[in-house]
């Protein structure tokens, strides 16, 4: 089993930046695809971004394309979500999750961190 811990959240003004980290421990990190999710009104959660095991494939929801960048460092067992040009509507708890199955399928994620709060003020 892999354990996931998010960090890097905080309060930032609109237009600012934050970098979230998802640190993993336990089983070999490189077997897992990693995704970032956030709850949104009317949905259980929104699939924000994802990265495949070796980092060669990524996914972004349309609302964050061009603003967010997901990356990973398997030597450090960490995935990053660089968030630029933040908007008030990006305010949410951000969760990272892991799957050994298809990286772009949100329902495949079955291991979750505890979340980190991101608050964007106007």
C-alpha positions as semicolon CSV with decimal commas, in nm:
position;residue;x (nm);y (nm);z (nm)
1;X;0,000;0,000;0,000
2;X;0,109;0,357;-0,062
3;X;0,046;0,644;0,177
4;X;0,000;0,995;0,040
5;X;0,053;1,328;0,217
6;X;-0,028;1,660;0,054
7;X;0,134;1,992;0,143
8;X;0,182;2,339;0,003
9;X;-0,168;2,478;0,035
10;X;-0,237;2,821;0,175
11;X;-0,391;3,162;0,119
12;X;-0,296;3,354;-0,193
13;X;-0,437;3,650;-0,382
14;X;-0,596;3,606;-0,720
15;X;-0,327;3,597;-0,987
16;X;-0,077;3,442;-0,751
17;X;0,086;3,100;-0,746
18;X;0,117;2,798;-0,522
19;X;0,294;2,467;-0,558
20;X;0,131;2,164;-0,405
21;X;0,327;1,852;-0,322
22;X;0,208;1,495;-0,285
23;X;0,465;1,285;-0,100
24;X;0,435;0,909;-0,103
25;X;0,565;0,639;0,126
26;X;0,523;0,266;0,136
27;X;0,514;0,067;-0,183
28;X;0,728;0,160;-0,483
29;X;0,608;0,501;-0,596
30;X;0,683;0,454;-0,964
31;X;0,413;0,190;-1,009
32;X;0,144;0,449;-0,943
33;X;-0,024;0,703;-1,161
34;X;-0,107;1,011;-0,953
35;X;-0,400;1,248;-0,983
36;X;-0,518;1,568;-0,816
37;X;-0,884;1,621;-0,732
38;X;-1,092;1,895;-0,572
39;X;-1,456;1,901;-0,461
40;X;-1,686;2,130;-0,658
41;X;-2,054;2,216;-0,612
42;X;-2,278;1,963;-0,780
43;X;-2,009;1,696;-0,808
44;X;-1,846;1,464;-0,565
45;X;-1,509;1,585;-0,688
46;X;-1,342;1,726;-0,997
47;X;-1,052;1,549;-1,164
48;X;-0,806;1,836;-1,195
49;X;-0,483;1,685;-1,328
50;X;-0,301;1,354;-1,352
51;X;0,036;1,214;-1,447
52;X;0,137;0,868;-1,555
53;X;0,395;0,649;-1,382
54;X;0,703;0,773;-1,566
55;X;0,565;1,121;-1,622
56;X;0,528;1,090;-1,996
57;X;0,153;1,145;-2,005
58;X;-0,052;1,413;-1,834
59;X;-0,415;1,518;-1,811
60;X;-0,570;1,853;-1,722
61;X;-0,931;1,959;-1,685
62;X;-1,012;2,241;-1,925
63;X;-1,050;2,501;-1,651
64;X;-0,684;2,472;-1,546
65;X;-0,511;2,417;-1,879
66;X;-0,235;2,669;-1,932
67;X;-0,234;2,761;-1,562
68;X;-0,152;2,438;-1,376
69;X;0,138;2,202;-1,439
70;X;0,172;1,855;-1,293
71;X;0,512;1,690;-1,262
72;X;0,678;1,414;-1,066
73;X;1,015;1,320;-0,925
74;X;1,019;0,946;-0,869
75;X;1,356;0,966;-0,695
76;X;1,189;1,183;-0,430
77;X;0,857;0,993;-0,432
78;X;0,678;1,321;-0,493
79;X;0,431;1,467;-0,739
80;X;0,392;1,843;-0,775
81;X;0,107;2,062;-0,891
82;X;0,230;2,408;-0,988
83;X;-0,067;2,643;-0,988
84;X;-0,024;2,982;-1,154
85;X;-0,268;3,263;-1,231
86;X;-0,493;3,141;-0,953
87;X;-0,859;3,240;-0,953
88;X;-1,107;3,261;-0,669
89;X;-1,289;2,964;-0,818
90;X;-0,977;2,752;-0,761
91;X;-1,046;2,771;-0,387
92;X;-1,089;2,415;-0,259
93;X;-0,931;2,133;-0,066
94;X;-0,695;1,958;-0,308
95;X;-0,647;1,583;-0,274
96;X;-0,389;1,367;-0,441
97;X;-0,469;1,008;-0,521
98;X;-0,298;0,705;-0,667
99;X;-0,392;0,425;-0,901
100;X;-0,215;0,133;-1,061
101;X;-0,473;0,137;-1,339
102;X;-0,545;0,391;-1,614
103;X;-0,414;0,736;-1,521
104;X;-0,682;0,936;-1,704
105;X;-0,980;0,748;-1,559
106;X;-1,086;0,928;-1,240
107;X;-1,283;0,632;-1,104
108;X;-0,967;0,419;-1,105
109;X;-0,809;0,614;-0,819
110;X;-0,834;0,417;-0,496
111;X;-0,571;0,554;-0,258
112;X;-0,613;0,903;-0,118
113;X;-0,433;1,163;0,086
114;X;-0,593;1,385;0,349
115;X;-0,599;1,701;0,139
116;X;-0,452;2,049;0,157
117;X;-0,656;2,369;0,159
118;X;-0,606;2,627;-0,114
119;X;-0,779;2,961;-0,066
120;X;-0,763;3,229;-0,334
121;X;-0,880;3,574;-0,229
122;X;-1,002;3,848;-0,461
